[in-house]
Amino acid sequence: MLQSIQHFYSSSRENLKGKWTGMAGITLGFLLLYQSLQVILNLIFVGSLVYFSDLQIATGTYTFSSFFVLLICTCIFAIAISFMLAPMPWSYQILFLRNKRGERYEFSSIFSGYKDFFRVAGTSLLISGYIVFWNCYFVLPFVALSTIFCMSFPLLGIIAKPILFFVGSVVANIITIAKGISYCLTPYILYDYPNLKYDAAIELSKAMMKGHKWQMFRLTLTFVGYSMISLITLNIAFLWLAPYMCATMANFYEALKENYIQKQA
């Protein structure tokens, strides 16, 4: 049986004892660097798209289909940026697992994921793809149903359409959150099991989380409240909150991993 949520909080504070300022500094450096790289890459990609569209307009070759080409390119560029930067948040998250285990780390550790780029980035991208899929899987049927209802019963459809869309959104969000929680241990599994990647790592995360999703949800919900409070400080408090969150997650993973190994023995 797992320890209480309060145990994970206290263990995290113990792990960070005497390191709060250093971890806040690493968090600030990580956020500045990550956001800067996002802005730079977006400027490069967006600039390329603007140049392409302006060139077509100037030469009179811009057509309606060009809009869809630009739209597809924008989606591809967005995925490419996420793929290229994915190892950074993974490395930041793993840093707190290394801290708990007493392993050596430094600021440059936020780039450690690039040593295994394709496995880390590919698995992260796959998780994002699954989240989008599950969201669409439950939203689209309600959208289709509301559209059919509006066509069949125009007057009732005015009332029914927003209701059906709202219900679909709620159902989709609940399912998506549940799926996201079942995938949340994947980053740590990638670190602990170098031979696992993609679906194999995700499946192990789902197996470890079985029966513990509600506890994880409660844990996450508490930090959502803290995040709202940090807005009062213009998110300055987030520099300390983020390490607290990541350290708690690392403790939760260690407990689940031990629990899973004992069950498999």
Residue, then its C-alpha position, 0 to 999 in steps of 0.5 A: m500500500l502506498q504512503s499518504i499524499q502528505h508523506f510525499y509532500s514531506s519527503s519532497r521538502e526533505n529532498l529539497k532542504g538546503k537546495w531551494t534557492g539553487m533549484a529555483g535558480i535552475t528553474l529560472g534558467f531552464l524557463l528562460l532558455y526554453q522559452s527563448l529557444q521557442v521564440i527563436l524557432n517560431l520566428i524562424f519558421v513563421g518568418s519563412l512562411v511569411y516570406f513564402s506567402d509574400l513571394q507568392i502574392a508578389t508574383g501573383t501565384y497565391t491561390f486558395s490552396s496556398f492557404f491550406v499549404l501554409l496551414i499544413c506547414t504551420c502544423i508541421f513546424a509546431i510539431a517539429i519545434s515540440f520534437m526538437l525541444a522535448p528533451m529539455p523539459w524531460s531532463y528538468q523533470i529527471l533532475f529531481l529524481r536524480n536529486k532524490r537518489g543523491e546522484r550528481y547533477e548541475f545546470s547542464s543536466i537540463f540538456s541530458g535528454y539530448k544524449d538519447f534524443f530520438r527515444v526521449a523526443g519520440t516518446s514525448l511526441l507519441i504521448s502528445g499524439y495520444i492525448v490529442f487523439w483521445n480528446c478528438y475521439f470523444v469530442l467529434p462524435f458529440v459534434a457530429l451528433s449535434t450537427i445531425f440534430c440541428m439538421s433534423f430538428p432546426l428549432l430544438g437544435i439551437i438549444a441542443k447543439p451547445i448542450l451536446f457540445f458542452v457534454g462532449s467537451v466535459v467527457a473528452n476532458i475527463i477521459t483525456i485527464a485520466k489518460g494523461i495521468s496514466y502516462c505521467l510516469t513515462p519520463y521516469i521509466l525512460y530514465d530507469y529503463p534505457n531499453l524501453k521506448y515509445d509504446a513499451a515505456i507508456e504501457l509500463s507507466k499505465a501498468m504502474m499507475k493502475g489503481h493509483k490514478w485517483q491518488m495522482f489526481r488528488l496530488t496534481l489538484t493540490f498543485v493546481g491550487y498552489s499555481m493559482i495562488s502563485l499568480i498573486t506573486l506574478n508567478i515569481a513563487f512558481l520558481w519554488l513551486a515547480p521544484y516542489m511539484c517535480a520533487t513530489m512527482a519523483n517521490f510518487y514515482e519511486a513509491l509506485k515503482e517499488n510497489y510495482i516490483q513487489k507485486q511482480a515478484 
